[in-house]
Amino acid sequence: MEGEPDSLINLLVTNDDRQMEAIEQAGLIQELHHRFNYSFSEIARRLGKDKGWVKRRLDLVESLPEKVMGAVMKGSVSSWAASRVLVPLSRANEQDCLDLTRKIVADPLSTRELVCLYDHYRKSVRTVRDRIIAEPRLFIRTVKEQEHQKQGKQLNDGPEGKWFKDIRIVCHILKRLQTGSDIMLDSQCRRRCRIWLNSAEKAIIELKEQAKNHDNPGIPADHS
């Protein structure tokens, strides 16, 4: 006779009548993990999934505030967005998670927009985070406008604008490397440095030769 854990596994594996919702899957996984002491590895193996998938499902019922979980169950927030954005946000700041959920239920954002929002949230100071959570739609609109302006500038500057931007970055990096020259005190590091410096020098020489050839079209470069 089939045991209860096996029955739960079968429910998770087979979807004869309908596709099981993520929250429903999470509830069954919670039973297997806590009641029957199945490890994430064992659950993943039995379901043909990876451990990350199992953990993300379990997070939906164990790491989200009740109101947020309710929004996921109603379909107001996707399980993907909940797992990838709202779960880590809840761990960092539960109130921000609740406030953001309330905002996106009233004025939904796409998955891409939510990921963009959370990425900026993670990198921002508290005052900026407050503005992001208070007006997520306005924040996304501002980000898009800035991106459009950046793309417009790149288009206006053309390939030569990108080239000069890249060469400025290279020069800044080289200056920064000069301040880290203490690593050359070690003989092994000096050998590695010489290899990379020779490679960098070769690339710069080739670049200068290209510029010289363009200054003097039709005149071959002197490689003697």
N, C-alpha and C positions, 0 to 999 in steps of 0.2 A: 504494500500500500504506500502510496506517495506521501512523504512527510510534508509538514507545513512549509518549511523553507523551500523545498522543491516546488511546491505549488506557487509560492511567491515568485520564484525564478521563472516558472512557466508563464505566469501572468505578464512578467516584464518582457519575456522573449517573444511571445505570440500576441498578435494584434488582429485576431480574426474578425471581430465586429467593428472596431474603430481604433484609430490611433490614440494611444494613451497619452494624456496630458503630462507635461514635465513634472507638475506638482504631484500628480498621482504616482508617477515613477519614483519621485523623491520619497513619498510616504512609504512605499514598499521597500525601498533601499534602507530607509531608516529602521524599519522592522528587522531586516536581515542583519544590519550592522549592530544594533543595540540589543535587540531581544535574543537574536540567535548567534551573536558574536562572530559574524562573518567579517573578515578583513576586507578592505577595499580591493586588495589584489584578488581575493577569492571571488568577490562579487563581479569584478571586472572580467575575470576569466570565464565565469559561468554565463555572463551576458554577451561575451565577445566584444567588450568595450575596453577602453583604457582606464587607468585609475583616476586620471583627471576628470573624465566624464562622470564617473561615480561620485567623486568629491563635489563637483559642481552641482549635481542633482541634489545631493544631501544638503548642500549649503542653502538651497532654496527654502528648506523647512527649518534649518537650524541657525542660519545667520541673518535672516531677514526679519525685520519687525512685522508684527501681525498685520498691520494695515498695508504694508508693502506686499506681503504674501497674498493678501486678499485681492490686490490689484492684479497680481499675476494670475491668480485663479480665475478672475473675471475676464482675462484677456486684454485688460487695459494696458498692461505692460508685458512685453514678450519675455519668455523665459530666458532667451539669449541675453537680452539687455539686463535682466535681473541678475544672471550669473556673472556677467562680465563687468557690469558697472555698479549695480546697486548693492551687491554683496560686499565687494571691497569698500565701497563708500560707506556702508553701514558699519563695517568694522572700524573705519577711521573716524566717523562721526555719524551716529545714528540719527540725530536731529536733521542733519543735512540730507540724509537719505530719505527721511520722511517728507521733508519740504520739497525735495526735487521730485519725488514720486507724485506728490499732490499737483505739482506744476505740470508735469508731463502727462498726467491723466487728463487734465483740463485742456492742455494744448500739446498734443503728442509731438515728439521729435523722432526722426528716423534713427535706425540703429547706428548709422554712420555719424549722425549729428551727436548722439549720446556718447559715442566713443570719443569724438573730438572734444566734447565738453568735459568729460572725465579726465582726458589727457591733460587739458589745460588746468583743470582743478588740481591735479596731483602736483603740478609744477609751480603753483601760485601761492602767494602769501595769503594770510587769513582775510585781509580786507578784500582782495580780489576774489577769493573763494565765496565770500558773502555775496558779492555782486553776481557771480555766476549762478549761485543757487537762487537768488532773489528774482533774477530775470533770465532764465535759460534761453528763451527764444530770442531776446534782444542780444544776448551774448553771441549766439550762433550767427545771427544776422551780421553783427559787427565783424566776427571772424571771416565770414564769407566776403564781406566788402573789402576787408584788408587783403584777402587772398586775390580778389579780382584786381585790386590796385597794383599788387605785386606782379601779377601776370601781365597787366597792361604795361607796367614799367619795363618788364623783361622784353616784351614784344617791341616796345618803342626803342629800347637800347640795342636790340638786335644781338647777333652772335658776338660782335666785338665787345658789347657791354658785358656779356657773361665772361668773355676771355679776360678782360681787365679786372673784373671782380675776382676771378680765380687766381690771377697772378698776384693780386694784393693779398689774398688769403695765404698763398705760398710764402710771400715775403714775411708776413706776420708770424707764420709758423717757424720759419727759419730763425727769426729774431728770438722767438721763445725758446727754441732749441739751444741757442747760445747761452742762455741763462742756466741750462741744465748740464753744462759741460763737465760738472764734477764727476759724472759717471765715468769719464775717461781716466780717472785715477786708477781704476781697476784694469789690469792688462787684458783680461778676457773681454771686458766691455769695449776696450779700445779696438780690439780686432773686429768686433761686430760693428762698431761705429764706422771704421774705415770702409767696410764692405758697403754699408748703406750710403756713406758720404760719396764714395766713388760712383755709385749708381745715380745719386742725385746730381753729381757734377756732370756725368755723362748726359743726363736728360737736359740739363741747362745748356750745355754746349750744343746739343742737337737743336734746341729751341733757338739759340742765337744764330746758328747756321741757317735755319729756316727764315729767320727775319732778315739776314744778310742777303739771301737769295731773292727775297721779295724786293729788297732795295735795289738789286742789280739783276733784273730778269734776263735770262739767257746766258749769264756768266756762271759757269760751274763753280761750286765751292772748292777751295783748295784744301784737300785732305792730307797733304804731305806733312 
